[in-house]
Amino acid sequence: MNYLKIGMKLESCLQKSVKYAENTVKTVTKKTTFGKKISKGIENARASFQQGFSKIENDPMQIIKEIPNNISKNIEKTGKTLFDDKSFMLNFKKYAENMNWSKSEIWNMVKRRDEKEMLTFLIERTGVGPGKVAQILSDNEAMLSKFTPAQQAIIKAQCSKKGTTRTLEEAQKIITDAFGEKNIKVLKPLSQGTVGESYIVQKADGTEAVIKMIKKGIDKKGMDLEEKVFSKLIGQISPDAATKEKYVAYIKNLYKDWKSELDFTQEMASNKLLAKGAKRYKVANITDISKDGKCILMDKAHGIEMKDLMQMLQKYKTSPETFAKEYADKIKENPWLSDPKKVMKELPKTMTKVFDEQFMFMKKGGKTIMHGDPHMGNYFITANEKGQLIPEFIDTGNCVRRSATEIQNDIKFFSNYIVGNSEGVARYFVDQCKYTRANKEYIINQVKKELEQNIFGKKQNITHFNEVEPSIVAILDKYGLSMAPEAATAMKAQMQFFKGLSEVGKLTGQKLKISTIIGDVPQALWGMIKQGYNPWSSVKSALVFARHNPTAAAGTAYQFKLNKDLERALMENIDKESSLSTIA
């Protein structure tokens, strides 16, 4: 089969179809049953815009909430069992010594049986895992608000640690050992995360760069002990065998990801792959790595860190008259910032198009790659040679690689979501959960009914996927389904993007334009064709659904404003029909 010819025909058909639709839609909506069904769907969609999304109560971080609660409930039984377990006690003793715990403080904490105190103790006094939990908690205002102000301060402190774990002299010794021949001089500490820390350095030619190294006291031995202790503890406090299996698998997958961050070899490889062929974003280049993989040299990112830019733009909204003076130095370094109104207008589309490229555009070899943790501290905003805003990413240690099949399935999901095909969305998520039992079709049908009842069948605004996704997870939980680790990691990265887009939307007053994503689907399909993959399966189920369910499909699709001219024509007819029916 010649996919190149298919692609050319597909592109030609799409262009002709849009033109044909624009020219005939007025007649169709007035004179045909099919057109009237479309009009009805759009009337429903207009009503939906007046509604928020009605969420199903569910906490995506339920496991993290359950763990301290179950420790509190089962502490006596758990303690007796674990104290009798020689292997656990040996690991626990080694771990406690490694973390400098005293027996008295552990006993006092256990005796009070306050699960929030236990959790904050672990966050404050343990290693990588609890530090990662602190990041999750600090991003969830609802969960964070349940802790006392003092406990909140402990949690937040783990996410914004000042300084670094080493003196400049200690850091210089590591840098000299790693890159002695390059004559690199450390200038000042930059930041620290849960695993690594960074320093501003000066290279032999006088230019500045960044050195990243593993934090002092963080190593594989300590993380192995930490994983053994928490896996055993969490397994023991589980109320039943199924929950135990779920908890332990969850912890194992997390530590697998975290331990991979101890060697920057993967970060360097991901850095090169993420940057290769990138058109809508940049990646701060890693230029060298130490022999042991624990120290890397990279270029400084250009522009302004996204979270800082958001604060600047918020100040502009509050006090536009003082903006130019307050940020004169930043504007001098970044001339594009002199027009903050233009920046606010461009940001939503800029970030959406970056999401599309990382999420859907296939690279050579039939794969794509997405930054695995695209929060606002992991990219900077700068401008390209044309003056257009462009993000530049850092911290590429955790990236998500997607195969051709996974890319096709992801596009299939979005196309089905956009037309409101509950069955297509249900099938996607059940597949992502790696469900293979004999009753799979029954489960898909049950999830489909739930989606229809709670999401697509109600008059509500479903354009904010970051609000809808937790409700889908709640439906999956109801049937004992949980996404496979690799799929969950990919979804987490997608949600990080959507969360950022949502925050940008709140600041700029613009909604996430799913229509931008839809507009990029043909380019993604064309990319598949060029790589020798047939893209038809990615959109087939959505098109078939739309054909047989025009009211539902048109109503859902309208919410995303697929085509402005088409929308305008449809709305003119709906308004006219409404006026005529009123007169009659």
Residue, then its C-alpha position, 0 to 999 in steps of 0.5 A: m500500500n502506497y501511504l504517500k499517495i493516501g496521505m496526499k489524497l487525504e490532505s486534498c480531501l480535507q481541504k475540499s471538505v472544509k470548503y464544501a462544508e462552508n459553502t453548503v452548511k446553511t442549506v444543510t442545516k435548514k433543509t435536511t434532517f441531518g442538518k437539523k440534528i447538527s443544529k440541535g446538537i449545537e443548541n445543546a452545546r451553547a447551553s453547555f457553555q453556561q455550565g461548569f464541569s460537574k466532577i465526580e468526587n475522586d482524589p487522584m492522589q488517594i493512595i498517598k492519602e490512604i497510606p498515613n490513614n492506614i498506618s494510623k488505623n493498623i499501627e499496633k498490628t503492623g508494629k507487632t508483625l514488623f518487629d517480629d520480621k528480622s529482615f525488615m528490622l535489619n533494613f529499618k535499623k540501617y535506614a534509621e541510622n542513615m537518616n539519623w533518627s532517634k528511637s525516642e522521636i520515632w516512639n513519640m510519633v507512633k504513640r500519638r498516632d496522628e497520621k498527618e504528623m507521621l506523614t510530615f515527619l517522613i517528609e521532613r526527615t527522610g530521603v527522595g521518596p517523601g520529598k517527591v510526595a511533598q511536591i505532589l502535596s504542595d501542588n494540591e491545595a485541597m490536600l494541603s489545606k488539611f494540614t496545620p500551618a506548621q505542617q504545611a510549612i514543612i511540606k512547602a520547605q521540601c519543594s523550595k529548598k534554598g541553597t545547596t547541600r555542598t559548600l562551593e569548595e566541596a562542589q568545586k572538588i567534584i567539578t574538578d574531578a569530573f571535568g579537570e581538563k576543562n578548567i571550570k570554576v564554580l561561581k555560585p549555587l543555583s538550586q536543589g531538587t529532591v535528587g540533584e542540585s545545580y551551580i552556575v559555573q564559568k568555563a575556560d572561555g569566560t562564558e557561564a554554564v550550569i553544572k548539575m550533580i547528585k545531592k550530597g547524601i543521595d545514593k543508590k544504597g540509601m534509596d534501596l533501603e528506603e524502598k525496602v522499608f516503605s514497600k514492606l510498611i505499606g504492604q503491611i498496612s494494606p487492608d487486603a491482598a488486592t490493595k497490597e498488590k496495588y500499593v507495592a506495585y505503585i511504590k516499586n514503579l516510583y522508585k524505579d523512576w527515581k533511581s534512574e535519576l541517580d545516573f545522568t546518562q539517561e538525562m543526556a540521551s533524553n536531552k538529545l532525543l527531545a531536542k532532535g528535530a524540535k521546531r516549536y520548542k528548544v532544549a538547553n543543551i547538555t554538552d558533557i557528562s562525567k565518566d560515572g554519570k553523576c555530573i553534567l555540564m549544560d548550557k544556561a537556558h535562555g529567557i525567563e523561567m515560566k513560573d517567574l514570567m507568570q508572576m510578572l504578568q500577574k503584576y502587569k495585570t494588577s499595576p500595568e503603569t509600573f511594569a516597565k520600570e519594575y522589570a527594566d532589567k528583564i526587558k533589556e535582556n528579553p526585548w519581547l517582554s516590553d509588550p506584556k499584552k502580546v505575550m499574554k495573548e500568545l502564550p496559550k497557543t504557544m504552549t498548546k503547539v508545544f504539547d502537540e509536537q511532543f505528544m503527537f508528532m512522530k520522530k524518525g523511527g516511529k517514536t515520539i518523546m515528551h518531557g516527563d515533568p513539564h511543570m513551570g520550573n522546568y522551562f523558560i520562555t524566550a523568543n526565536e529569530k522571528g520574535q515568536l515566543i518559544p519555550e526552552f526546556i531543562d531537566t530532561g531526566n524524566c522523559v516519556r517515549r511513545s511508540a507509533t502504536e501509542i501515538q496512534n492510540d492517543i490521537k484516537f482518544f482525542s478524536n473520540y473525545i472531541v466528538g463525544n464517543s463514550e465507547g471510543v474513550a472507554r476502550y482507550f482507557v481500558d486498554q491503557c489499564k492493560y485489562t485482558r480478562a475474558n469480560k473485557e468487552y463487558i467492562i468497556n461497556q460499563v465504563k462507556k455507560e458511566l462516561e455517557q451518564n456523567i460526562f458526554g450525556k450531560k449539558q456541561n462544559i467538557t473543554h477543560f480536560n484537566e478537570v475531566e480526567p480525574s472523573i474518568v479516573a474515578i470511573l476506572d477506580k469504580y471497576g477496579l481499573s488502574m492505568a499501567p505504570e508507563a501509561a500513567t507516567a505519560m498521562k501525568a506528563q500530559m496533565q502537567f501540560f494541561k495544568g500549565l495551560s489552565e493556569v495560563g488561561k486563568l491569567t490571560g482570560q483565554k480557554l485552552k484551545i483544543s481546536t489548536i490540537i485538532g488543527d495539528v492532527p492532520q500534520a500528525l497523521w501526515g507524519m505517520i504516513k511519511q514514516g510508513y504508518n497507516p493513520w486511518s485507524s487513529v480517526k476511523s472510530a470517531l468519524v464512524f460515530a460522528r456519522h451515526n450520531p450527528t447531534a451528539a458529535a456536533g454538540t461536543a465538537y462545537q464546544f471546541k470550536l473546530n472551524k470559525d467560519l463553519e461555526r459562524a454559518l451554523m450559528e447564523n442559521i440557529d439564530k434565524e431558526s430560533s427567531l422564526s420559531t418565536i414569531a410563529 
